[in-house]
Amino acid sequence: QFYGHEKNVDNSLPIKTDKDTLREGYRFILSEEDDMDSTWEKRLVKRYYDKLFKEYCIADMTEFKKGKIGLRWRTEKEVISGKGQFICGNRCCDEKHGLGSYEVNFSYVEAGEQKQALVKLVACKRCAEKLAYKRLKEKEKEKEENPYGEKEIELKDRDKRKREHEESDDTSEDEARKDRRKKKG
């Protein structure tokens, strides 16, 4: 027999790996405060952040119907292969033709704080539709709720204003007639 055979291995403290440290400390866009801190964890995160190529993003559009699109910076391997610049930036798409460059307002929560960043994304036509899917569905729903198109509503508002203006002109003409009668009498 050996010493410590009653000891349960699962009770030992969890080991914190570099990957765990990166997950905890990583920020999509580092602030100046993050640069100033000199703990080894912050230095590790900063070193990883500096290795990323921050011109174009790679998108994860697996939940685009819910309006959730994940973005991340490209790695060196993706830059060399052209992914996200010469190949569609959607993680699951390898289309090379019909690409368009889009500036996306990326709104996200990081460390319990709401943040926004304007980032570039290259996408094919099909993936570009996925980018705007939720907004397009909301517009369609709005049109269904409103049987009149926006143009018809604008025309009705204009006609209503025109009638109100004509009515106000009629009242001013009536007042002018009354004033003339008073002057005569």
Backbone as a printed PyTorch tensor [residue, N CA C, xyz], in Angstrom:
tensor([[[  0.8360,  -1.1920,   0.0000],
         [  0.0000,   0.0000,   0.0000],
         [  0.8710,   1.2420,   0.0000]],

        [[  0.2670,   2.3600,  -0.4130],
         [  1.0200,   3.6100,  -0.4730],
         [  0.3300,   4.6650,   0.3770]],

        [[  1.1130,   5.6740,   0.7140],
         [  0.5820,   6.7420,   1.5500],
         [ -0.3990,   7.6140,   0.7610]],

        [[ -1.4560,   8.0610,   1.4110],
         [ -2.4270,   8.9680,   0.8140],
         [ -3.4480,   8.2920,  -0.0680]],

        [[ -3.6250,   6.9750,   0.0880],
         [ -4.5870,   6.2940,  -0.7680],
         [ -6.0280,   6.6410,  -0.4120]],

        [[ -6.2690,   7.1680,   0.8060],
         [ -7.6200,   7.5790,   1.1810],
         [ -7.9650,   8.9590,   0.6070]],

        [[ -6.9770,   9.6800,   0.1920],
         [ -7.1820,  11.0370,  -0.2920],
         [ -7.9040,  11.0090,  -1.6430]],

        [[ -8.9530,  11.8250,  -1.7660],
         [ -9.7090,  11.9090,  -3.0130],
         [ -9.0520,  12.9460,  -3.9270]],

        [[ -8.7500,  12.5790,  -5.1270],
         [ -8.0640,  13.4530,  -6.0720],
         [ -8.9610,  14.6160,  -6.4970]],

        [[-10.2770,  14.4130,  -6.5340],
         [-11.2130,  15.4410,  -6.9800],
         [-11.2800,  16.6240,  -6.0230]],

        [[-10.8590,  16.4510,  -4.7740],
         [-10.9190,  17.5340,  -3.7960],
         [ -9.7870,  18.5430,  -3.9620]],

        [[ -8.8600,  18.2890,  -4.8450],
         [ -7.7470,  19.2220,  -5.0260],
         [ -8.2580,  20.5170,  -5.6630]],

        [[ -7.4950,  21.5690,  -5.5040],
         [ -7.8770,  22.8710,  -6.0480],
         [ -7.8870,  22.8320,  -7.5740]],

        [[ -8.8200,  23.5450,  -8.1830],
         [ -8.8300,  23.5610,  -9.6530],
         [ -7.5990,  24.3020, -10.1770]],

        [[ -7.0620,  23.7950, -11.2410],
         [ -5.8680,  24.3850, -11.8280],
         [ -6.3050,  25.4330, -12.8500]],

        [[ -5.7310,  26.6240, -12.7350],
         [ -6.0580,  27.7090, -13.6570],
         [ -5.0330,  27.7070, -14.7900]],

        [[ -5.5120,  27.4340, -16.0010],
         [ -4.6200,  27.3820, -17.1550],
         [ -4.5310,  28.7580, -17.8230]],

        [[ -3.6190,  28.8790, -18.7750],
         [ -3.4950,  30.1230, -19.5340],
         [ -4.7790,  30.4090, -20.3130]],

        [[ -5.4080,  29.3520, -20.8060],
         [ -6.6580,  29.5170, -21.5490],
         [ -7.7420,  30.1110, -20.6460]],

        [[ -7.8220,  29.6390, -19.4000],
         [ -8.7850,  30.1920, -18.4430],
         [ -8.4940,  31.6660, -18.1780]],

        [[ -7.2260,  31.9890, -18.0420],
         [ -6.8130,  33.3750, -17.8030],
         [ -7.2080,  34.2600, -18.9780]],

        [[ -7.0060,  33.7710, -20.2020],
         [ -7.3880,  34.5400, -21.3880],
         [ -8.8960,  34.7580, -21.4480]],

        [[ -9.6610,  33.7150, -21.1320],
         [-11.1250,  33.8540, -21.1600],
         [-11.6140,  34.8770, -20.1490]],

        [[-11.0030,  34.9080, -18.9930],
         [-11.4180,  35.8570, -17.9570],
         [-11.0090,  37.2880, -18.2890]],

        [[ -9.8090,  37.4540, -18.8140],
         [ -9.2670,  38.7950, -18.9810],
         [ -9.4110,  39.3980, -20.3610]],

        [[ -9.8350,  38.6110, -21.3570],
         [ -9.8930,  39.1070, -22.7280],
         [-10.9600,  40.1840, -22.8860]],

        [[-10.6320,  41.2200, -23.6360],
         [-11.5640,  42.2840, -23.9890],
         [-11.5350,  42.4400, -25.5040]],

        [[-12.7020,  42.6730, -26.1110],
         [-12.7900,  42.8420, -27.5640],
         [-11.9470,  44.0310, -28.0040]],

        [[-12.0320,  45.1180, -27.2500],
         [-11.1810,  46.2840, -27.4760],
         [-10.5760,  46.6540, -26.1370]],

        [[ -9.2520,  46.6050, -26.0470],
         [ -8.5680,  46.9220, -24.7920],
         [ -8.5640,  48.4240, -24.5540]],

        [[ -8.7570,  48.8080, -23.3010],
         [ -8.6940,  50.2240, -22.9420],
         [ -7.2850,  50.5560, -22.4530]],

        [[ -7.0360,  51.8310, -22.2270],
         [ -5.7170,  52.2500, -21.7420],
         [ -5.4660,  51.7260, -20.3270]],

        [[ -6.5420,  51.5880, -19.5440],
         [ -6.4060,  51.0630, -18.1790],
         [ -5.8520,  49.6420, -18.2070]],

        [[ -6.3120,  48.8520, -19.1850],
         [ -5.8430,  47.4710, -19.3040],
         [ -4.3610,  47.4210, -19.6550]],

        [[ -3.8900,  48.4060, -20.4170],
         [ -2.4710,  48.4460, -20.7890],
         [ -1.5880,  48.7740, -19.5910]],

        [[ -2.0950,  49.5840, -18.6720],
         [ -1.2930,  50.0480, -17.5360],
         [ -1.0600,  48.9550, -16.4950]],

        [[ -2.0320,  48.0610, -16.3380],
         [ -1.9230,  47.0260, -15.3130],
         [ -0.8220,  46.0410, -15.7010]],

        [[  0.0430,  45.7030, -14.7450],
         [  1.2090,  44.8880, -15.0920],
         [  1.1930,  43.5020, -14.4500]],

        [[  0.0230,  42.9900, -14.0850],
         [ -0.0090,  41.6300, -13.5550],
         [  0.2720,  40.6650, -14.7000]],

        [[  0.6970,  39.4760, -14.3920],
         [  1.0460,  38.5240, -15.4470],
         [ -0.1780,  38.1420, -16.2700]],

        [[ -1.3590,  38.1280, -15.6260],
         [ -2.5800,  37.8090, -16.3650],
         [ -2.8560,  38.8640, -17.4310]],

        [[ -2.7400,  40.1320, -17.0380],
         [ -2.9920,  41.2340, -17.9760],
         [ -1.9520,  41.2390, -19.0990]],

        [[ -0.7190,  40.9370, -18.7620],
         [  0.3250,  40.8900, -19.7900],
         [  0.0550,  39.7600, -20.7870]],

        [[ -0.4280,  38.6200, -20.2840],
         [ -0.7580,  37.4890, -21.1450],
         [ -1.8900,  37.8670, -22.1050]],

        [[ -2.9220,  38.4990, -21.5720],
         [ -4.0570,  38.9280, -22.3920],
         [ -3.5940,  39.9470, -23.4330]],

        [[ -2.7740,  40.8910, -23.0100],
         [ -2.2610,  41.9310, -23.9200],
         [ -1.4310,  41.3030, -25.0330]],

        [[ -0.6070,  40.3330, -24.7080],
         [  0.2220,  39.6590, -25.7050],
         [ -0.6610,  38.9500, -26.7360]],

        [[ -1.7160,  38.2840, -26.2640],
         [ -2.6480,  37.6060, -27.1670],
         [ -3.3750,  38.6280, -28.0410]],

        [[ -3.8280,  39.7170, -27.4310],
         [ -4.5660,  40.7650, -28.1390],
         [ -3.7030,  41.3780, -29.2480]],

        [[ -2.4280,  41.5740, -28.9630],
         [ -1.5190,  42.1590, -29.9460],
         [ -1.2800,  41.2390, -31.1440]],

        [[ -1.4750,  39.9390, -30.9720],
         [ -1.2770,  38.9860, -32.0610],
         [ -2.4610,  38.9560, -33.0290]],

        [[ -3.6050,  39.4950, -32.6110],
         [ -4.7950,  39.4730, -33.4570],
         [ -4.7230,  40.5670, -34.5150]],

        [[ -5.3770,  40.3150, -35.6470],
         [ -5.4250,  41.2850, -36.7330],
         [ -6.7840,  41.9740, -36.6730]],

        [[ -6.7650,  43.2690, -36.3790],
         [ -7.9890,  43.9790, -36.0360],
         [ -8.5210,  44.8710, -37.1590]],

        [[ -8.3050,  44.4700, -38.4050],
         [ -8.8580,  45.2550, -39.5090],
         [-10.2570,  44.7500, -39.8610]],

        [[-10.4060,  43.4500, -40.0220],
         [-11.6910,  42.8410, -40.3450],
         [-12.0540,  41.8190, -39.2780]],

        [[-13.3610,  41.5570, -39.1470],
         [-13.8460,  40.5910, -38.1530],
         [-14.2970,  39.2990, -38.8160]],

        [[-14.4000,  38.2750, -37.9980],
         [-15.0130,  37.0080, -38.3830],
         [-16.3200,  36.9200, -37.6020]],

        [[-17.4050,  36.5650, -38.2860],
         [-18.7310,  36.5430, -37.6590],
         [-19.2190,  35.1160, -37.4660]],

        [[-19.9310,  34.9040, -36.3680],
         [-20.6190,  33.6400, -36.1110],
         [-22.1080,  33.9380, -36.2200]],

        [[-22.7260,  33.5020, -37.3240],
         [-24.1250,  33.8300, -37.5950],
         [-25.0550,  32.6430, -37.3690]],

        [[-24.6960,  31.7370, -36.4860],
         [-25.5240,  30.5530, -36.2650],
         [-26.8660,  30.9070, -35.6250]],

        [[-26.9400,  32.0170, -34.8930],
         [-28.1980,  32.4200, -34.2560],
         [-28.7100,  33.7450, -34.8230]],

        [[-28.5470,  33.9330, -36.1360],
         [-28.9220,  35.2080, -36.7510],
         [-30.4230,  35.4750, -36.6860]],

        [[-31.2520,  34.4320, -36.6280],
         [-32.7040,  34.6380, -36.5680],
         [-33.1370,  35.2780, -35.2600]],

        [[-32.3470,  35.1140, -34.2140],
         [-32.6320,  35.7480, -32.9230],
         [-32.0090,  37.1370, -32.8410]],

        [[-31.2720,  37.5230, -33.8690],
         [-30.5870,  38.8130, -33.8630],
         [-29.2660,  38.7620, -33.1310]],

        [[-28.7610,  37.5620, -32.8940],
         [-27.4960,  37.4050, -32.1760],
         [-26.4060,  37.0060, -33.1670]],

        [[-25.4390,  37.8820, -33.3200],
         [-24.3070,  37.6180, -34.2010],
         [-23.0390,  37.8560, -33.3990]],

        [[-22.1880,  36.8520, -33.3410],
         [-20.9350,  36.9780, -32.6010],
         [-19.8230,  37.4380, -33.5310]],

        [[-18.9710,  38.3210, -33.0440],
         [-17.8410,  38.8020, -33.8320],
         [-16.5450,  38.6100, -33.0620]],

        [[-15.4870,  38.3300, -33.7950],
         [-14.1580,  38.2330, -33.1900],
         [-13.1490,  38.7040, -34.2180]],

        [[-11.9570,  39.0380, -33.7330],
         [-10.8880,  39.4610, -34.6280],
         [-10.2780,  38.2500, -35.3200]],

        [[ -9.5990,  38.4670, -36.4270],
         [ -8.9810,  37.3750, -37.1840],
         [ -7.6340,  36.9820, -36.5920]],

        [[ -7.2960,  35.7200, -36.7670],
         [ -5.9840,  35.2230, -36.3420],
         [ -5.0310,  35.2760, -37.5400]],

        [[ -3.7640,  35.0380, -37.2860],
         [ -2.7580,  35.0770, -38.3520],
         [ -3.0680,  34.0470, -39.4370]],

        [[ -3.5010,  32.8760, -39.0350],
         [ -3.8250,  31.8090, -39.9830],
         [ -4.9570,  32.2440, -40.9230]],

        [[ -5.9630,  32.9290, -40.3760],
         [ -7.0880,  33.4010, -41.1920],
         [ -6.6610,  34.5270, -42.1300]],

        [[ -5.7530,  35.3700, -41.6800],
         [ -5.2480,  36.4550, -42.5310],
         [ -4.4960,  35.8700, -43.7160]],

        [[ -3.6630,  34.8730, -43.4620],
         [ -2.8820,  34.2350, -44.5260],
         [ -3.8010,  33.5540, -45.5370]],

        [[ -4.8690,  32.9070, -45.0600],
         [ -5.7940,  32.2200, -45.9670],
         [ -6.7420,  33.1910, -46.6750]],

        [[ -6.8510,  34.4160, -46.1820],
         [ -7.7360,  35.4110, -46.7990],
         [ -9.1330,  35.4250, -46.2120]],

        [[ -9.3740,  34.6240, -45.2020],
         [-10.6920,  34.5570, -44.5660],
         [-11.0270,  35.9090, -43.9400]],

        [[-12.2090,  36.4110, -44.2480],
         [-12.6380,  37.6780, -43.6760],
         [-12.2440,  38.8880, -44.4960]],

        [[-11.4590,  38.6800, -45.5660],
         [-11.1030,  39.7950, -46.4430],
         [-11.3590,  39.4230, -47.9030]],

        [[-10.8610,  38.2820, -48.3490],
         [-11.0750,  37.8190, -49.7160],
         [-12.0530,  36.6470, -49.7590]],

        [[-12.3900,  36.1260, -48.5890],
         [-13.3750,  35.0540, -48.4230],
         [-14.3960,  35.5720, -47.4190]],

        [[-15.6560,  35.1940, -47.5860],
         [-16.7320,  35.6670, -46.7020],
         [-16.3340,  35.5490, -45.2260]],

        [[-16.6610,  36.5720, -44.4440],
         [-16.2770,  36.6350, -43.0380],
         [-17.1550,  35.8230, -42.1110]],

        [[-18.2120,  35.1730, -42.6380],
         [-19.0180,  34.2800, -41.8100],
         [-18.1960,  33.0240, -41.5480]],

        [[-18.1780,  32.5980, -40.3110],
         [-17.3590,  31.4560, -39.9010],
         [-17.6650,  30.2000, -40.7150]],

        [[-18.9220,  30.0120, -41.1080],
         [-19.3460,  28.7780, -41.7790],
         [-19.4670,  28.9240, -43.2970]],

        [[-19.0200,  30.0330, -43.8700],
         [-19.1870,  30.2710, -45.3050],
         [-17.8230,  30.4980, -45.9480]],

        [[-17.6160,  29.9030, -47.1200],
         [-16.3430,  30.0510, -47.8290],
         [-16.5330,  30.6790, -49.2110]],

        [[-17.5660,  31.4960, -49.3650],
         [-17.8540,  32.1550, -50.6440],
         [-16.7670,  33.1830, -50.9650]],

        [[-16.3270,  33.1900, -52.2350],
         [-15.2640,  34.1140, -52.6530],
         [-15.7680,  35.1800, -53.6220]],

        [[-16.9760,  35.0130, -54.1470],
         [-17.5040,  35.9310, -55.1600],
         [-18.7050,  36.6970, -54.6120]],

        [[-18.8990,  37.8980, -55.1230],
         [-20.0430,  38.7170, -54.7100],
         [-19.9220,  39.2260, -53.2870]],

        [[-18.7040,  39.5490, -52.8630],
         [-18.4780,  40.0050, -51.4910],
         [-18.7050,  41.5060, -51.3760]],

        [[-19.1720,  41.9180, -50.2150],
         [-19.3290,  43.3330, -49.9080],
         [-18.7250,  43.6200, -48.5530]],

        [[-18.1890,  44.8290, -48.4020],
         [-17.5940,  45.2220, -47.1250],
         [-18.6220,  46.0410, -46.3520]],

        [[-18.8540,  45.7020, -45.0940],
         [-19.8650,  46.3610, -44.2690],
         [-19.2390,  46.8760, -42.9850]],

        [[-19.6850,  48.0520, -42.5670],
         [-19.3120,  48.5610, -41.2480],
         [-20.4700,  48.2180, -40.3280]],

        [[-20.2000,  47.4250, -39.3280],
         [-21.2370,  46.9170, -38.4330],
         [-21.0880,  47.5640, -37.0640]],

        [[-22.1930,  48.0810, -36.5380],
         [-22.1830,  48.6170, -35.1790],
         [-22.3740,  47.4310, -34.2410]],

        [[-21.2970,  46.9740, -33.6520],
         [-21.3060,  45.7890, -32.7940],
         [-21.5710,  46.2150, -31.3590]],

        [[-22.7240,  45.8380, -30.8500],
         [-23.1080,  46.1560, -29.4730],
         [-22.9950,  44.8760, -28.6540]],

        [[-22.2760,  44.9450, -27.5430],
         [-22.0190,  43.7430, -26.7580],
         [-21.8710,  44.0880, -25.2830]],

        [[-21.9780,  43.0610, -24.4380],
         [-21.7820,  43.2220, -22.9980],
         [-20.4870,  42.5130, -22.6400]],

        [[-19.6080,  43.2450, -21.9510],
         [-18.3160,  42.6880, -21.5820],
         [-18.0210,  43.0790, -20.1410]],

        [[-17.7640,  42.1020, -19.3080],
         [-17.4870,  42.3260, -17.8850],
         [-18.6320,  43.1010, -17.2380]],

        [[-19.8720,  42.7700, -17.6270],
         [-21.0520,  43.4040, -17.0370],
         [-21.2970,  44.8240, -17.5140]],

        [[-20.5880,  45.2610, -18.5450],
         [-20.6980,  46.6330, -19.0360],
         [-21.1230,  46.6200, -20.5060]],

        [[-22.1160,  47.4420, -20.8520],
         [-22.5890,  47.5460, -22.2370],
         [-21.5890,  48.3660, -23.0540]],

        [[-21.1630,  47.8220, -24.2070],
         [-20.1850,  48.5080, -25.0520],
         [-20.6220,  48.4480, -26.5070]],

        [[-20.0430,  49.3340, -27.3090],
         [-20.2940,  49.3500, -28.7460],
         [-18.9890,  49.5880, -29.4850]],

        [[-18.8800,  48.9870, -30.6620],
         [-17.7000,  49.1920, -31.5030],
         [-18.1350,  49.1280, -32.9610]],

        [[-17.5670,  49.9820, -33.7860],
         [-17.8220,  49.9730, -35.2160],
         [-16.7110,  49.1540, -35.8690]],

        [[-17.0820,  48.0200, -36.4620],
         [-16.0890,  47.1030, -37.0280],
         [-16.4100,  46.8060, -38.4900]],

        [[-15.3880,  46.3730, -39.2410],
         [-15.5640,  46.0210, -40.6520],
         [-15.7680,  44.5200, -40.7760]],

        [[-16.6920,  44.1690, -41.6730],
         [-16.9840,  42.7620, -41.9250],
         [-17.1990,  42.5850, -43.4190]],

        [[-16.5570,  41.5950, -44.0100],
         [-16.7490,  41.2680, -45.4180],
         [-17.6870,  40.0690, -45.4740]],

        [[-18.7600,  40.1980, -46.2800],
         [-19.7430,  39.1140, -46.3480],
         [-20.2860,  38.9700, -47.7660]],

        [[-20.7010,  37.7540, -48.1000],
         [-21.3540,  37.4990, -49.3830],
         [-22.8070,  37.9770, -49.2740]],

        [[-23.5420,  37.9400, -50.3810],
         [-24.9200,  38.4510, -50.3730],
         [-25.8010,  37.6770, -49.3990]],

        [[-25.6590,  36.3590, -49.3860],
         [-26.4880,  35.5300, -48.5080],
         [-26.2190,  35.8460, -47.0350]],

        [[-24.9590,  36.0130, -46.6770],
         [-24.6100,  36.3160, -45.2850],
         [-24.9480,  37.7610, -44.9290]],

        [[-24.9120,  38.6590, -45.9160],
         [-25.3030,  40.0480, -45.6700],
         [-26.7870,  40.1140, -45.3200]],

        [[-27.5890,  39.2620, -45.9500],
         [-29.0140,  39.1900, -45.6040],
         [-29.1900,  38.6930, -44.1780]],

        [[-28.3330,  37.7870, -43.7600],
         [-28.3890,  37.2950, -42.3800],
         [-28.0610,  38.4130, -41.3990]],

        [[-27.1400,  39.3010, -41.7840],
         [-26.7850,  40.4360, -40.9220],
         [-28.0010,  41.3150, -40.6450]],

        [[-28.8090,  41.5430, -41.6840],
         [-29.9530,  42.4480, -41.5580],
         [-31.2650,  41.7000, -41.3380]],

        [[-31.2240,  40.4120, -41.0810],
         [-32.4230,  39.5770, -40.9920],
         [-33.4360,  40.1020, -39.9780]],

        [[-32.9970,  40.3530, -38.7680],
         [-33.9250,  40.7580, -37.7120],
         [-34.5710,  42.1040, -38.0410]],

        [[-33.7720,  43.0410, -38.5400],
         [-34.2920,  44.3620, -38.8830],
         [-35.3240,  44.2520, -40.0110]],

        [[-35.0490,  43.4090, -41.0220],
         [-35.9840,  43.2230, -42.1270],
         [-37.2860,  42.5850, -41.6530]],

        [[-37.1830,  41.6070, -40.7590],
         [-38.3840,  40.9580, -40.2240],
         [-39.2270,  41.9380, -39.4190]],

        [[-38.5700,  42.8260, -38.6640],
         [-39.3050,  43.8270, -37.8890],
         [-40.0440,  44.7830, -38.8160]],

        [[-39.4130,  45.1690, -39.9340],
         [-40.0750,  46.0570, -40.8980],
         [-41.2670,  45.3630, -41.5370]],

        [[-41.1150,  44.0750, -41.8820],
         [-42.2250,  43.3200, -42.4600],
         [-43.3830,  43.2290, -41.4780]],

        [[-43.0740,  42.9790, -40.2240],
         [-44.1010,  42.8810, -39.1890],
         [-44.8170,  44.2210, -39.0280]],

        [[-44.0450,  45.3140, -39.0890],
         [-44.6130,  46.6520, -38.9840],
         [-45.5800,  46.9120, -40.1320]],

        [[-45.2100,  46.4760, -41.3350],
         [-46.0770,  46.6660, -42.4980],
         [-47.3510,  45.8350, -42.3740]],

        [[-47.2350,  44.6230, -41.8080],
         [-48.4130,  43.7810, -41.6170],
         [-49.3820,  44.4110, -40.6270]],

        [[-48.8340,  44.9940, -39.5620],
         [-49.6770,  45.6410, -38.5590],
         [-50.3290,  46.8910, -39.1290]],

        [[-49.6530,  47.5550, -40.0480],
         [-50.1500,  48.7760, -40.6480],
         [-50.5710,  48.4610, -42.0790]],

        [[-51.8810,  48.2870, -42.3480],
         [-52.3120,  47.8980, -43.6890],
         [-51.9890,  48.9550, -44.7460]],

        [[-51.9090,  50.2150, -44.3470],
         [-51.5270,  51.2710, -45.2790],
         [-50.0110,  51.3370, -45.3240]],

        [[-49.4830,  51.5810, -46.4760],
         [-48.0370,  51.7530, -46.5750],
         [-47.6370,  53.0930, -45.9800]],

        [[-46.3770,  53.3080, -45.8050],
         [-45.8930,  54.5710, -45.2440],
         [-46.2780,  55.7360, -46.1450]],

        [[-46.2380,  55.5320, -47.4640],
         [-46.5790,  56.6020, -48.4030],
         [-48.0300,  57.0200, -48.2150]],

        [[-48.9330,  56.0360, -48.0550],
         [-50.3460,  56.3670, -47.8830],
         [-50.5670,  57.1560, -46.6040]],

        [[-49.8630,  56.7950, -45.5490],
         [-49.9890,  57.5260, -44.2850],
         [-49.5010,  58.9550, -44.4710]],

        [[-48.3730,  59.1060, -45.1760],
         [-47.8510,  60.4510, -45.4240],
         [-48.8430,  61.2660, -46.2400]],

        [[-49.4590,  60.6490, -47.2660],
         [-50.4410,  61.3590, -48.0850],
         [-51.6580,  61.7610, -47.2630]],

        [[-52.1290,  60.8500, -46.4020],
         [-53.2800,  61.1700, -45.5510],
         [-52.9550,  62.3150, -44.6060]],

        [[-51.7470,  62.2850, -44.0150],
         [-51.3320,  63.3780, -43.1300],
         [-51.2680,  64.6920, -43.8910]],

        [[-50.7390,  64.6520, -45.1110],
         [-50.6300,  65.8690, -45.9100],
         [-52.0180,  66.4160, -46.2500]],

        [[-52.9470,  65.5100, -46.6450],
         [-54.3110,  65.9390, -46.9570],
         [-54.9870,  66.5320, -45.7320]],

        [[-54.7570,  65.9190, -44.5770],
         [-55.3510,  66.4120, -43.3340],
         [-54.8270,  67.8160, -43.0250]],

        [[-53.5110,  68.0040, -43.1690],
         [-52.9290,  69.3310, -42.9270],
         [-53.4740,  70.3460, -43.9250]],

        [[-53.6500,  69.9060, -45.1660],
         [-54.1690,  70.7960, -46.2020],
         [-55.5900,  71.2360, -45.8590]],

        [[-56.4260,  70.2760, -45.4150],
         [-57.8060,  70.6050, -45.0220],
         [-57.8110,  71.5640, -43.8460]],

        [[-56.9560,  71.2940, -42.8510],
         [-56.8870,  72.1740, -41.6850],
         [-56.4670,  73.5740, -42.1050]],

        [[-55.5400,  73.6520, -43.0360],
         [-55.0660,  74.9510, -43.5180],
         [-56.1900,  75.6850, -44.2530]],

        [[-56.9450,  74.9380, -45.0960],
         [-58.0630,  75.5450, -45.8190],
         [-59.1220,  76.0370, -44.8510]],

        [[-59.4140,  75.2410, -43.8120],
         [-60.4040,  75.6520, -42.8130],
         [-59.9490,  76.9080, -42.0930]],

        [[-58.6750,  76.9880, -41.7730],
         [-58.1730,  78.1830, -41.0890],
         [-58.2330,  79.3820, -42.0270]],

        [[-58.0430,  79.1670, -43.3500],
         [-58.1720,  80.2550, -44.3170],
         [-59.6170,  80.7290, -44.3830]],

        [[-60.5760,  79.7660, -44.3260],
         [-61.9950,  80.1220, -44.3480],
         [-62.3520,  80.9720, -43.1480]],

        [[-61.8590,  80.6150, -41.9790],
         [-62.1840,  81.3900, -40.7780],
         [-61.5720,  82.7730, -40.8580]],

        [[-60.3990,  82.8920, -41.4290],
         [-59.7840,  84.2210, -41.5460],
         [-60.5500,  85.0720, -42.5570]],

        [[-61.0930,  84.4490, -43.6340],
         [-61.9110,  85.1950, -44.5970],
         [-63.2070,  85.6590, -43.9510]],

        [[-63.8220,  84.7770, -43.1230],
         [-65.0520,  85.1570, -42.4210],
         [-64.7920,  86.3390, -41.5020]],

        [[-63.6770,  86.3070, -40.8090],
         [-63.3310,  87.4070, -39.9050],
         [-63.1000,  88.6940, -40.6910]],

        [[-62.4820,  88.5850, -41.8510],
         [-62.2340,  89.7700, -42.6790],
         [-63.5540,  90.3770, -43.1390]],

        [[-64.5440,  89.5450, -43.5120],
         [-65.8660,  90.0360, -43.9180],
         [-66.5510,  90.7510, -42.7680]],

        [[-66.4740,  90.1660, -41.5730],
         [-67.0940,  90.7860, -40.3990],
         [-66.4690,  92.1470, -40.1270]],

        [[-65.1410,  92.2210, -40.2720],
         [-64.4520,  93.4990, -40.0500],
         [-64.9150,  94.5530, -41.0540]],

        [[-65.1090,  94.1600, -42.3250],
         [-65.5670,  95.0990, -43.3460],
         [-66.9680,  95.6000, -43.0380]],

        [[-67.8380,  94.6760, -42.5500],
         [-69.2130,  95.0690, -42.2110],
         [-69.2190,  96.0690, -41.0720]],

        [[-68.3550,  95.8470, -40.0810],
         [-68.2880,  96.7610, -38.9420],
         [-67.8530,  98.1510, -39.3950]],

        [[-66.9100,  98.2010, -40.3250],
         [-66.4120,  99.4860, -40.8080],
         [-67.4950, 100.2290, -41.5890]],

        [[-68.3180,  99.4790, -42.3450],
         [-69.3990, 100.0930, -43.1220],
         [-70.4940, 100.6040, -42.2070]],

        [[-70.8070,  99.8840, -41.1600],
         [-71.9370, 100.1880, -40.2960],
         [-71.6080, 101.0930, -39.2010]]])
